[in-house]
């Protein structure tokens, strides 16, 4: 399906075509792919599972704000019960979410190869159905959009390489390794030096974090662009095979 192919935008059985319009557009292709992202052969998260995570995150934010910032203006006797309550809610929310997530997904971890094979069968069926829908459009339209998307991807790769270097360095594993090397000699009470940053250093840290988040957004866009290119190429290859 291609290295850049989104592997979660396919479902188990074909659905009605949403690309049956007069002209092929990227917006129509986006709508078709986007509507299938959340579909899976596995059960969806329940409302309890989703809300337990949201409540836990909200409790964590409230607890951090209460414990670190409001202590300068609000008495400790008032903040302590609030902070403890937020901590208990946070632990309970994450625990409920974790248990429900394990119960919902444990089968794919007990038999990972079998689960992966089922996912591939489901994805291939929908990939083939979507390619068939694209083949209903004139070949010249698909070729034009393929050339445009390919040129756009090449420009994106060049710009990202110039700004970030190798994309492999942006992954979480290299980041964790770098943090371990940086703080392997960490000593107790060393947090005081973490926040000892001047204005210039704070601005640099902010822009580093901002660029890191922007890089992941660009990677997501590039992955989706790869999806469009793979689908258009497959539809044109199908035409070549039928002509033979």
Secondary structure, DSSP 8 states (H G I E B T S, - for coil): --TT--SSS--SS----S--SSS--HHHHHHHHHTTTT--SS----HHHHHHHHHHHHHHHHHHHHHHTGGGTS-HHHHHHHHHHHHHHHHHHHHHHHHHHHHHHHHHHHTHHHHHHHHHHHHHHHHHHHHHHHTTS-HHHHHHHHHHHHHHHHHHHHHHHHHHS-GGGGSHHHHHHHHHHHHTT--TTTHHHHT---HHHHHHHHHHHHHHHHHHHHHHHHHHHHHHHHHHHHHHHHHHHHH-
